[in-house]
Amino acid sequence: MNLNDLPAELPADEQAKARVIQLTAEQINKDFGSQVVDLEKGPLELEHLLDGVRMYLQTFPWRNSEKLAQQLYRVDLKERIIRDVIKNPNISEGLEDLTNEIVRREVLKILMRSYFSSSKPIE
């Protein structure tokens, strides 16, 4: 996954993209209630978010859908996405799909919050 896979509304400016990635990392950590993404790594790239989420998800029993669903509740993924991923017989493929969906959803949260915010949106 790369930034081109995200909505067209993503800022074209590199500094604004970096801000979106930073805010997304903070949102991921908040939603999971854990240090999923290391914010001390310096300038964050999209790959840092994907790696952090992937490693965090690997700590859960993959087929225990209740426990996984509890963790994903705060991310606000559609239940259909969670079910499809859990049913995937290829665990590594399912993990990759879930990681991408989580990061995509968290980026969208940041963009929507910025768009509807009374303060200046990320440009």
C-alpha positions as CSV (number, residue, x, y, z in Angstrom):
1,M,0.0,0.0,0.0
2,N,1.2,3.5,-0.7
3,L,-0.2,7.0,-0.4
4,N,-1.5,6.8,-4.0
5,D,-4.0,4.1,-2.8
6,L,-5.5,6.6,-0.4
7,P,-8.2,9.2,-1.4
8,A,-7.5,11.9,-3.8
9,E,-8.2,14.4,-1.0
10,L,-4.8,13.5,0.5
11,P,-2.7,16.7,0.5
12,A,-0.2,16.9,-2.4
13,D,2.2,18.9,-0.3
14,E,4.9,16.6,1.2
15,Q,4.9,18.5,4.5
16,A,1.1,18.1,4.8
17,K,1.4,14.4,3.9
18,A,3.9,14.0,6.7
19,R,1.5,15.7,9.1
20,V,-1.3,13.3,8.1
21,I,1.0,10.4,8.7
22,Q,2.0,11.7,12.1
23,L,-1.6,12.3,13.1
24,T,-2.5,8.9,11.8
25,A,0.2,7.2,13.9
26,E,-1.1,9.0,17.0
27,Q,-4.6,7.9,16.2
28,I,-3.6,4.3,15.8
29,N,-1.8,4.3,19.1
30,K,-4.9,5.9,20.7
31,D,-7.4,3.5,19.2
32,F,-5.4,0.4,20.2
33,G,-4.5,1.8,23.6
34,S,-0.9,0.8,23.0
35,Q,2.4,2.0,21.5
36,V,1.7,0.3,18.1
37,V,3.7,2.8,16.1
38,D,6.9,4.1,17.5
39,L,6.6,7.9,17.4
40,E,10.2,8.4,18.3
41,K,11.6,7.0,15.0
42,G,11.9,10.4,13.5
43,P,10.1,11.3,10.3
44,L,7.4,8.7,9.9
45,E,6.6,7.1,6.6
46,L,3.5,5.1,5.7
47,E,5.6,1.9,6.0
48,H,6.2,2.6,9.7
49,L,2.4,2.6,10.2
50,L,1.9,-0.6,8.3
51,D,4.8,-2.4,10.0
52,G,3.6,-1.3,13.5
53,V,0.0,-2.4,12.9
54,R,1.1,-5.7,11.3
55,M,3.4,-6.5,14.2
56,Y,0.7,-5.6,16.7
57,L,-1.9,-7.8,15.0
58,Q,0.5,-10.7,15.0
59,T,0.4,-10.8,18.8
60,F,-3.3,-11.9,18.8
61,P,-4.6,-15.4,18.3
62,W,-5.7,-15.0,14.7
63,R,-8.7,-17.3,14.7
64,N,-10.1,-15.9,18.0
65,S,-12.5,-13.5,16.2
66,E,-14.1,-12.2,19.4
67,K,-10.7,-11.0,20.8
68,L,-9.7,-9.5,17.5
69,A,-13.1,-7.8,17.0
70,Q,-12.8,-6.2,20.4
71,Q,-9.5,-4.7,19.5
72,L,-10.8,-3.5,16.1
73,Y,-14.0,-2.0,17.5
74,R,-12.3,1.4,18.2
75,V,-10.8,1.5,14.7
76,D,-14.4,1.4,13.4
77,L,-13.9,-1.1,10.6
78,K,-17.0,-2.5,9.0
79,E,-17.8,-6.0,10.5
80,R,-17.9,-7.4,6.9
81,I,-14.2,-6.5,6.5
82,I,-13.3,-8.2,9.7
83,R,-15.3,-11.3,8.9
84,D,-13.8,-11.6,5.4
85,V,-10.3,-11.3,6.8
86,I,-10.8,-13.8,9.5
87,K,-12.3,-16.3,7.1
88,N,-9.4,-16.0,4.7
89,P,-7.6,-19.4,4.8
90,N,-4.3,-17.7,4.0
91,I,-3.4,-16.1,7.3
92,S,-0.5,-14.0,6.0
93,E,-2.7,-12.6,3.2
94,G,-5.5,-11.9,5.7
95,L,-3.1,-10.2,8.0
96,E,-1.8,-8.0,5.2
97,D,-5.4,-7.1,4.1
98,L,-6.4,-6.2,7.7
99,T,-3.3,-4.1,8.2
100,N,-4.0,-2.2,5.0
101,E,-7.7,-1.7,6.0
102,I,-6.8,-0.4,9.5
103,V,-4.3,2.1,8.2
104,R,-6.6,3.2,5.4
105,R,-9.4,3.7,7.9
106,E,-7.2,5.6,10.3
107,V,-6.0,8.0,7.6
108,L,-9.6,8.6,6.6
109,K,-10.5,9.5,10.2
110,I,-7.7,12.1,10.2
111,L,-8.8,13.6,6.8
112,M,-12.5,13.7,7.8
113,R,-11.7,15.3,11.2
114,S,-9.5,17.9,9.4
115,Y,-12.2,18.6,6.8
116,F,-15.0,19.0,9.3
117,S,-12.9,20.8,11.9
118,S,-13.5,24.4,12.7
119,S,-9.8,25.0,12.7
120,K,-7.7,25.1,9.6
121,P,-7.7,21.8,7.6
122,I,-4.5,20.1,6.7
123,E,-3.5,21.4,3.3
